Amino acid sequence: RDSSTSRGLGDVYKRQIRAYGDMAKNYMTLPQISQSFGVTEAHVRKRLALADLPNQVLDAVASGDLSMGLAKAMTVCSDEKKILEALERATDGHYVNEHVIKQMLAPDSVTSTERKARFVGQETYVAAGGTITQDLFKEETLFNDVELLDELFLAKLEQDAKDLQTKDGWAWVMTAPENHVYLSLIHISEPTRRRGIS
């Protein structure tokens, strides 16, 4: 694809995205915008996320200096300064991909599919005050507060260990937070248990 084609497509993308953004600024609801364009509400959400990016990002898309894929990756962050820093790196000759951009903008976040996030659960994490970011284009959720996630993970692991020890009569349960197998179980035989050894 030549540069003139990229610029042409980029300009089309920019005008479409701005049209969605202008409708939202005029207090049109998500269903109304969806109906106006004949697209799904999920599609509208994605376009509005792009419309919220700094003008410089969409200008770079329009000029062909930034791919739409990299612009989409920038929607995981709402900090304009960080986004513009990522934009500068993406357009100054350095090789970057979507993963690199997300690492720049949300370096401490983990996805909801990561083992600790799955073990704790999004509902528990949010109830404890954790914040999330929706990556609309990858259809995944980012947990932003890794320190809180770690605390909840360890607390749930310890509680599960105690519950398992009490329920099944294990001599002890050793937790292994860094392993994929979290609990090591040591069982004592009935005769040993009756002698009071635990």
C-alpha positions in Angstrom: 0.0 0.0 0.0 1.5 3.3 -1.0 1.7 6.4 1.2 -1.0 8.3 -0.7 -3.5 5.4 -0.2 -2.6 5.3 3.5 -3.1 9.0 3.8 -6.5 8.7 2.1 -7.7 6.0 4.3 -6.4 7.7 7.4 -8.3 10.9 6.5 -11.5 8.9 6.0 -10.9 7.2 9.4 -10.4 10.6 11.0 -13.5 12.1 9.6 -15.6 9.1 10.6 -14.3 9.1 14.1 -14.8 12.9 14.5 -18.4 12.4 13.3 -19.1 10.0 16.1 -17.4 12.3 18.6 -19.4 15.3 17.5 -22.7 13.4 17.9 -21.7 12.4 21.5 -20.8 16.1 22.2 -24.3 17.0 21.1 -25.7 14.7 23.8 -26.8 11.9 21.5 -27.0 8.7 23.3 -25.2 5.5 22.4 -28.4 3.9 20.9 -29.1 7.1 18.9 -25.6 7.2 17.4 -25.8 3.5 16.7 -29.1 3.9 14.9 -27.9 6.9 12.9 -24.9 5.0 11.5 -26.6 1.6 11.3 -23.9 -0.1 13.4 -23.8 -1.9 16.7 -23.4 -0.1 20.0 -20.1 -1.9 20.5 -18.8 -0.4 17.3 -19.9 3.1 18.5 -18.0 2.6 21.8 -14.8 1.8 19.9 -15.2 4.9 17.7 -15.9 7.1 20.7 -12.8 5.8 22.4 -10.8 6.8 19.4 -12.6 10.2 19.3 -11.4 10.8 22.9 -7.7 10.6 21.8 -5.7 13.8 21.5 -6.2 15.6 18.1 -2.5 14.9 17.3 -3.1 11.2 17.3 -5.9 11.4 14.7 -3.9 13.9 12.7 -1.1 11.4 12.5 -3.5 8.7 11.4 -4.9 11.0 8.7 -1.4 11.8 7.4 -0.4 8.1 7.3 2.3 8.6 10.0 0.4 6.4 12.5 -1.5 3.1 11.8 -5.0 2.7 13.0 -3.8 -0.3 15.0 -1.4 1.8 17.1 -4.1 4.5 17.6 -6.5 1.8 18.9 -3.8 0.6 21.3 -3.5 4.1 22.7 -7.2 4.0 23.9 -6.1 2.0 27.0 -4.9 5.3 28.6 -6.6 8.5 29.3 -3.4 10.5 30.2 -2.9 12.9 27.3 0.8 13.5 28.2 1.6 9.8 28.1 -0.3 9.3 24.9 1.6 12.1 23.2 4.9 10.6 24.4 3.8 7.3 22.9 2.8 9.1 19.7 6.2 10.7 19.5 8.0 7.4 19.8 5.7 5.7 17.3 6.4 8.4 14.7 10.1 9.2 15.2 11.4 6.2 13.4 11.4 3.7 16.3 9.8 0.3 15.7 6.8 -0.1 17.9 3.8 -2.4 17.8 0.5 -2.5 19.7 2.0 -4.4 22.6 4.9 -1.9 23.0 2.4 1.0 23.0 0.3 -0.6 25.7 3.4 -1.4 27.8 4.3 2.3 27.6 0.8 3.5 28.5 -0.2 0.9 31.1 3.0 -0.8 32.2 1.7 -2.0 35.5 -1.7 -3.3 34.4 -2.5 -7.0 34.0 -5.3 -8.5 31.9 -8.3 -10.2 33.4 -7.1 -13.5 31.9 -3.9 -13.4 33.9 -3.9 -16.2 36.6 -4.0 -13.8 39.7 -6.9 -11.8 38.1 -8.8 -15.0 37.3 -8.2 -16.3 40.9 -9.4 -13.2 42.6 -12.2 -12.3 40.1 -13.1 -8.9 38.7 -16.1 -8.4 41.1 -14.0 -8.9 44.2 -11.2 -6.7 42.8 -13.6 -3.8 42.0 -15.4 -4.1 45.3 -12.1 -3.6 47.1 -11.6 -0.3 45.2 -9.6 -1.6 42.2 -9.9 0.2 38.9 -10.2 -1.3 35.5 -9.7 -0.2 31.9 -11.6 -1.8 29.0 -9.5 -2.6 26.0 -12.4 -2.4 23.6 -10.5 -3.5 20.6 -9.1 -6.6 22.2 -12.2 -7.2 24.2 -10.3 -7.7 27.4 -10.2 -5.9 30.7 -7.1 -4.5 32.4 -6.6 -4.5 36.1 -4.8 -1.3 36.9 -3.9 -1.7 40.6 -1.4 -4.6 40.7 -0.5 -4.0 44.3 -4.2 -4.4 45.4 -4.6 -7.4 43.2 -1.6 -9.0 44.8 -3.0 -8.4 48.3 -6.4 -9.8 47.4 -4.7 -12.8 45.7 -2.7 -13.7 48.8 -5.7 -13.2 51.1 -7.9 -15.4 49.1 -5.1 -18.0 48.8 -4.6 -18.1 52.5 -8.4 -18.3 53.2 -8.8 -21.1 50.6 -5.9 -23.0 52.3 -7.6 -22.7 55.7 -11.0 -23.8 54.4 -9.5 -26.8 52.6 -7.5 -27.8 55.7 -10.6 -27.6 57.9 -12.9 -29.3 55.4 -10.7 -32.3 54.4 -8.6 -32.8 57.4 -5.2 -32.1 55.9 -2.2 -31.9 58.4 -1.3 -28.6 56.8 -1.6 -26.8 53.5 1.3 -24.9 52.1 0.6 -22.1 49.7 2.7 -21.4 46.7 1.8 -18.0 45.3 4.3 -18.0 42.5 3.4 -21.4 41.1 0.5 -22.4 39.0 -0.3 -25.1 41.5 -1.1 -22.8 44.5 -1.7 -25.4 47.3 0.5 -28.3 48.4 -1.5 -30.8 50.6 -0.1 -33.0 53.3 -2.6 -35.6 54.5 -2.3 -37.5 57.8 -3.7 -41.0 58.3 -6.5 -41.7 60.7 -4.3 -43.6 63.2 -1.9 -40.7 63.3 -4.7 -38.2 63.6 -6.2 -40.2 66.6 -2.8 -40.1 68.4 -3.2 -36.3 68.3 -0.3 -35.6 65.9 -1.0 -32.7 63.6 
